[in-house]
């Protein structure tokens, strides 16, 4: 009888693990390579690295990116840092969505945003690429702009003609001092997305 119970329990767990509605793809956008590691444009990577450090997770290099898995309350979070460079982010996103049979509504893309003050948070279910090459390629590859994105403000504190230098520049000491609290908040958003859903997450965290 005890063995039968164990078999049923294992079967339930297996079904839950295979349920695509309980699997989530969390993508941090960035560029690979040491010279990009601490740049504003790589905040997507930085958010996922911070989350992984908090939860004692290790990334493994796999096809089109570095990947790790986190499980919480019956949900499986697949964290992806694409290795395709920013301009081809969509290729990696589409590959892992398809490979893991994750529905588009369970995708969350984390990106920097010049139009938001430093550290500001904006979670949305759709929108334009806003001139961001990673979002542009994602939209073109997925053939839709209706996918969840988590925009992390990096501000627009640059002089005319200096946008590229600013985006690919490193955080100032003042920004670095404030990042820890913002990254902690970002980790909460990732968990909320999987546990509470996109609408509750937007209501809870936007503007915080």
C-alpha positions, 0 to 999 in steps of 0.5 A, spaced: 500 500 500 505 504 501 509 503 495 502 504 491 502 511 494 509 513 493 507 511 485 501 515 485 505 521 488 511 520 483 506 520 478 503 527 480 509 530 481 511 528 474 505 530 471 506 537 474 513 538 472 511 536 465 505 541 465 507 547 461 503 552 464 507 551 470 514 552 467 516 559 466 522 562 461 525 568 465 530 571 460 535 577 462 538 580 456 545 582 455 552 581 451 557 576 453 564 577 455 568 580 460 568 587 457 560 588 458 559 585 464 558 591 469 555 595 463 548 598 464 546 594 457 547 588 461 542 589 467 538 583 464 544 578 466 546 582 472 538 581 475 539 573 473 546 573 476 543 576 483 537 571 483 542 565 482 547 567 487 541 568 492 538 561 491 545 558 490 544 556 483 549 555 477 549 557 470 551 552 465 553 553 458 548 550 453 545 551 446 545 559 445 546 561 452 547 560 459 541 556 463 539 554 470 533 552 473 529 554 479 523 550 482 518 554 487 511 551 489 510 547 484 513 552 478 519 551 474 523 557 472 528 556 467 533 562 467 536 564 460 542 569 459 543 568 451 550 568 448 547 570 441 549 578 443 544 583 444 542 584 437 540 576 436 536 575 443 530 573 439 533 566 436 535 564 443 528 566 446 525 562 441 529 556 441 528 555 449 521 556 448 520 551 443 525 546 446 521 546 453 514 547 451 513 554 454 507 558 452 509 565 450 505 568 456 510 564 461 515 568 458 518 574 461 524 578 458 528 583 463 532 589 459 535 596 460 530 602 459 533 609 457 526 612 458 526 610 465 529 613 471 535 609 474 532 603 478 525 604 476 521 598 475 516 597 469 513 590 468 508 590 461 505 585 457 506 588 451 509 594 447 514 597 442 521 595 442 523 603 444 529 602 439 532 597 444 535 592 439 534 586 443 527 587 444 527 589 436 530 582 435 525 578 440 519 582 437 521 580 429 523 573 431 517 571 435 512 575 430 509 579 436 510 585 441 505 581 446 510 578 450 511 580 458 517 584 459 521 587 465 524 594 464 529 596 469 531 604 468 538 606 467 536 613 466 538 618 460 543 622 463 548 622 457 549 628 453 547 629 445 551 623 441 553 619 447 547 614 448 552 608 445 557 610 450 552 611 456 549 604 455 555 600 454 558 604 460 559 602 467 555 604 473 557 610 477 559 608 484 553 612 486 549 607 482 552 601 484 551 603 491 543 603 490 543 597 485 543 591 491 536 594 493 534 594 486 536 587 484 533 584 491 526 587 488 528 584 481 528 577 484 521 578 488 518 580 481 521 574 478 518 569 483 511 573 483 511 573 476 511 565 476 506 565 483 502 570 482 501 572 475 503 578 470 497 582 472 498 581 480 506 583 479 504 589 475 500 592 480 504 590 486 511 592 483 510 598 478 513 604 480 516 601 486 
